[in-house]
């Protein structure tokens, strides 16, 4: 039986913590001039993924 591989894209995006999986907000990398200051401010920092997404991330990060 071959080894199960970690999903490399998910490994870059999610980090395991005591509360669940942390992730950065999307839409915060480039072309920010048209985005309002309020929107950019709200996208700062990290969040915990929702319970509905947890099984999928668990499966992608099964080796991590």
N, C-alpha and C positions, 0 to 999 in steps of 0.2 A: 504494500500500500504506500503510495507516495506521500510525502510530507505535505501538510496543509500550509499554503503560503499566505502571509499577511498581505492585504490589499495595500499596495504602496501609496496609492493616492490618498486613501483614508488615513494611513499612518502619518502622513504629512499634515493632515487637517485636524485630527482629533487627538486629545491627550487625556489619559485616564486620571481621574481625581476621586476623592472620597465621595463626592456628591454625584458622580456620574462621569460623563465625557465633556471636556471643555472644548469649545471651538471659537474661532474668530468670526466676526460678522462678514457677510459677503458684500460686494459692491463698494469696497473701500480701498481699491488698489490704484486706479488711474481714472482719468477724465473726471476729476472731482470739482472742476471749476463751475460746472452747471448745477452741482448739487448744493442745496442750501446748507448753511452753517449748522442749523438745527439737526438736519438729517445726518451730517457727518459726525456731530457730537454724539448722537444716539447710537451710532455704529461703533463707537469706541469700546475697547475692552473685550472681554470674553463672556460667553454664556454657556449654560449647561444645555445639552440637547434634550429634546422632549422625550417622554416615555414611549411615544409611538415609534420613534426612530432608534431607540436603544437596541432592540434585537438585531436590526440590520447592521449597526455599527459594531456590535458584539461579534457578529459573524465575520465582518471584514477584518477585525483586529484580533482574531482568535489566537494568534501567536504572540501578540505584543504584550 
